[in-house]
């Protein structure tokens, strides 16, 4: 079966990568691509249609699943359109507020939904091992540093927050400390968090665990956005035809 995929934000950095990735594969196809301001643009030979007409377009083009890399507000709109058209929804959008996250999770009552802050397989491997590292080094200091391109809007990154959740779940910590300035000595049990934004860095996350005269560094570096697009497309193919529910990228990797 050729999975028919819709792509939102198709002229953006990630949207373009997703369209190009789908077009290069044989197990799926771009059923439609939309953008807020479509103009007369095309991406990889695919015409861009108005995002405001997504619900009707999903039905018209018999779409199986939508891949979204846009913003929190637009992602929620697109998820609701998918609910109306009974289409699965995969999103790598980050920066959701708690309320927005709850709204998105509610759509999983009606359709398959998968939210992942990062679709790189290496990041999922890092998520899987960081908890063990923290559990095996109790009392050690922990710092997390993430670096992204200068246009990224949310900080810390969604990936950093996912890693921090794993760290906190596997150790005894007092809280997060975002950056340092002036007289600000490190307090026991805090997790230092630092977000850097510069140039066109695709994405880098480093966890530093130090104590007892030793230091462990766990680092993931994405060298091309194509790795995120490939993971998102793998996910879309995997989730097409799934039952309604809330899924995780780990489910895709495990299977």
C-alpha positions as CSV (number, residue, x, y, z in Angstrom):
1,X,0.0,0.0,0.0
2,X,1.2,3.5,-0.9
3,X,0.5,5.7,2.1
4,X,-1.0,9.0,1.1
5,X,0.5,11.9,3.2
6,X,-0.5,15.5,3.6
7,X,2.1,18.0,4.6
8,X,1.4,21.3,6.4
9,X,3.8,24.2,6.5
10,X,5.1,22.8,3.2
11,X,7.2,25.8,2.3
12,X,9.0,26.0,5.6
13,X,12.4,24.5,6.5
14,X,11.0,21.2,7.7
15,X,8.0,21.1,5.5
16,X,10.2,21.3,2.4
17,X,12.4,18.5,3.7
18,X,9.4,16.3,4.4
19,X,8.0,16.8,0.9
20,X,11.3,16.0,-0.7
21,X,11.8,12.9,1.5
22,X,8.4,11.5,0.7
23,X,8.9,12.1,-3.1
24,X,12.1,10.1,-2.9
25,X,10.4,7.0,-1.4
26,X,8.2,4.3,-2.9
27,X,6.1,3.3,0.1
28,X,4.4,6.7,0.3
29,X,3.3,9.7,-1.8
30,X,2.5,13.4,-1.2
31,X,-1.3,13.6,-1.5
32,X,-1.3,17.3,-0.8
33,X,0.9,20.1,0.6
34,X,-0.5,23.2,2.2
35,X,0.7,26.5,3.6
36,X,-0.8,29.6,5.1
37,X,0.2,31.7,2.1
38,X,0.5,29.3,-0.8
39,X,1.0,31.9,-3.6
40,X,2.0,30.1,-6.7
41,X,4.8,28.1,-5.1
42,X,5.7,24.5,-5.7
43,X,8.0,22.3,-3.6
44,X,9.7,19.3,-5.3
45,X,7.1,19.6,-8.1
46,X,4.2,19.5,-5.6
47,X,1.7,22.4,-5.8
48,X,1.1,24.2,-2.6
49,X,-2.6,24.7,-1.6
50,X,-4.3,26.9,1.0
51,X,-4.0,25.7,4.5
52,X,-7.4,27.2,5.3
53,X,-9.0,24.5,3.1
54,X,-7.2,21.6,4.7
55,X,-10.3,19.8,6.0
56,X,-11.9,19.7,2.6
57,X,-8.6,18.8,0.9
58,X,-8.0,15.9,3.2
59,X,-11.2,14.2,2.1
60,X,-10.8,15.2,-1.6
61,X,-7.3,13.7,-1.8
62,X,-8.1,10.6,0.3
63,X,-5.2,11.4,2.7
64,X,-4.1,8.7,5.2
65,X,-2.0,10.8,7.5
66,X,-0.8,14.4,7.9
67,X,2.8,15.4,8.9
68,X,3.0,18.8,10.7
69,X,6.0,21.0,11.5
70,X,4.4,24.5,12.1
71,X,3.5,26.2,15.3
72,X,1.4,25.3,18.3
73,X,-1.8,27.3,17.3
74,X,-1.7,26.1,13.7
75,X,-0.9,22.5,14.7
76,X,-4.1,22.4,16.8
77,X,-6.1,23.7,13.9
78,X,-4.7,21.1,11.6
79,X,-5.3,18.4,14.2
80,X,-9.0,19.4,14.4
81,X,-9.2,19.2,10.6
82,X,-7.8,15.7,10.8
83,X,-10.4,14.7,13.4
84,X,-13.2,16.0,11.1
85,X,-11.7,14.1,8.1
86,X,-10.7,11.0,10.2
87,X,-7.1,11.3,9.2
88,X,-4.1,10.4,11.4
89,X,-1.9,13.2,12.7
90,X,1.9,13.3,13.2
91,X,3.5,16.4,14.5
92,X,7.0,17.6,15.4
93,X,5.8,21.0,16.5
94,X,7.2,22.1,19.8
95,X,6.4,24.9,22.2
96,X,2.9,23.8,23.2
97,X,1.6,25.3,26.5
98,X,0.1,22.8,29.0
99,X,-3.4,23.7,27.9
100,X,-2.5,23.4,24.2
101,X,-0.9,20.0,24.9
102,X,-4.1,18.8,26.6
103,X,-6.2,20.0,23.6
104,X,-4.0,18.0,21.3
105,X,-4.1,14.9,23.5
106,X,-7.9,15.1,23.4
107,X,-7.9,14.6,19.6
108,X,-6.4,11.2,20.2
109,X,-9.8,10.0,21.3
110,X,-10.9,10.2,17.7
111,X,-7.8,9.7,15.5
112,X,-4.2,8.3,15.8
113,X,-1.9,11.1,17.0
114,X,1.8,11.1,17.5
115,X,3.7,14.0,18.9
116,X,7.5,13.9,19.0
117,X,9.9,16.7,19.8
118,X,12.5,15.0,17.7
119,X,12.3,12.4,15.0
120,X,16.0,11.5,15.0
121,X,16.6,7.8,15.9
122,X,19.8,8.8,17.7
123,X,17.8,11.1,20.0
124,X,15.4,8.3,20.9
125,X,18.5,6.2,21.8
126,X,19.7,9.1,24.0
127,X,16.3,9.3,25.7
128,X,16.5,5.5,26.3
129,X,19.9,5.6,28.0
130,X,20.0,8.9,29.9
131,X,17.8,7.6,32.7
132,X,20.1,4.7,33.4
133,X,23.1,7.0,33.5
134,X,21.4,9.3,36.0
135,X,20.2,6.4,38.1
136,X,23.8,4.9,38.2
137,X,25.4,8.3,39.2
138,X,23.3,9.6,42.2
139,X,24.4,12.9,43.6
140,X,26.4,13.9,40.5
141,X,25.9,17.4,39.0
142,X,23.8,17.5,35.8
143,X,23.9,20.2,33.1
144,X,22.1,20.2,29.8
145,X,23.2,22.5,26.9
146,X,21.3,22.7,23.6
147,X,22.1,24.6,20.5
148,X,19.9,25.5,17.6
149,X,19.7,27.9,14.6
150,X,19.0,31.6,15.3
151,X,15.3,31.4,14.1
152,X,14.2,28.8,16.6
153,X,11.4,30.3,18.8
154,X,11.0,28.0,21.8
155,X,13.6,27.5,24.5
156,X,14.6,25.1,25.9
157,X,13.9,23.0,22.8
158,X,11.3,20.3,22.9
159,X,14.0,17.7,22.8
160,X,15.7,19.3,25.8
161,X,12.5,19.2,27.8
162,X,12.0,15.5,26.8
163,X,15.5,14.7,28.1
164,X,15.0,16.7,31.2
165,X,11.9,14.7,32.0
166,X,13.9,11.5,31.8
167,X,16.6,13.0,34.0
168,X,14.1,14.1,36.6
169,X,12.3,10.8,36.6
170,X,15.5,8.9,37.4
171,X,17.2,11.1,40.1
172,X,16.6,13.3,43.1
173,X,16.7,16.9,41.9
174,X,15.6,20.2,43.4
175,X,14.6,21.8,40.1
176,X,15.9,23.4,36.9
177,X,18.2,26.4,36.7
178,X,18.0,28.3,33.4
179,X,21.3,30.1,32.7
180,X,23.6,31.8,35.2
181,X,24.5,35.5,35.8
182,X,26.4,37.4,38.4
183,X,27.0,35.8,41.8
184,X,25.0,32.6,41.3
185,X,26.8,29.6,42.8
186,X,25.5,26.1,41.9
187,X,23.0,24.7,44.4
188,X,22.7,21.1,45.4
189,X,20.3,19.1,43.3
190,X,19.7,21.7,40.6
191,X,19.8,20.8,36.9
192,X,21.5,23.5,34.8
193,X,19.8,24.2,31.5
194,X,21.3,26.4,28.8
195,X,19.8,27.2,25.4
196,X,22.1,28.6,22.7
197,X,20.8,30.1,19.4
198,X,23.3,30.8,16.6
199,X,23.7,30.7,12.8
200,X,22.1,27.7,11.1
201,X,22.9,25.0,13.6
202,X,20.5,22.1,13.0
203,X,20.4,20.8,16.5
204,X,22.8,19.7,19.2
205,X,22.1,18.4,22.8
206,X,24.7,17.6,25.4
207,X,24.1,16.2,28.9
208,X,27.0,16.7,31.3
209,X,27.1,14.5,34.4
210,X,30.0,15.2,36.7
211,X,31.1,14.3,40.2
212,X,33.6,12.1,42.1
213,X,36.5,13.5,40.0
214,X,34.9,12.2,36.8
215,X,32.7,13.4,34.0
216,X,30.3,11.7,31.6
217,X,29.1,13.6,28.5
218,X,26.2,12.3,26.3
219,X,25.9,14.2,23.1
220,X,23.6,14.1,20.0
221,X,24.3,16.2,17.0
222,X,22.1,16.4,14.0
223,X,24.0,17.4,10.9
224,X,21.1,17.7,8.5
225,X,17.3,18.3,8.8
226,X,16.8,15.3,6.6
227,X,17.2,13.1,9.6
228,X,14.1,14.6,11.2
229,X,12.2,14.4,7.9
230,X,13.1,10.7,7.5
231,X,11.9,9.9,11.0
232,X,8.7,11.8,10.5
233,X,7.9,10.0,7.3
234,X,8.8,6.6,8.8
235,X,6.3,7.5,11.6
236,X,3.6,8.5,9.1
237,X,3.9,5.2,7.2
238,X,3.8,3.3,10.5
239,X,0.8,5.1,12.0
240,X,-1.4,5.0,8.8
241,X,-4.3,2.7,9.6
242,X,-3.6,2.6,13.3
243,X,-6.4,2.7,15.9
244,X,-7.2,6.1,17.5
245,X,-4.9,6.8,20.3
246,X,-1.8,8.7,21.6
247,X,1.5,7.4,20.3
248,X,5.2,8.0,20.9
249,X,8.1,7.9,18.6
250,X,9.5,5.1,20.8
251,X,6.6,2.9,19.6
252,X,7.8,3.4,16.0
253,X,11.4,2.6,16.9
254,X,10.5,-0.5,19.0
255,X,8.5,-2.0,16.2
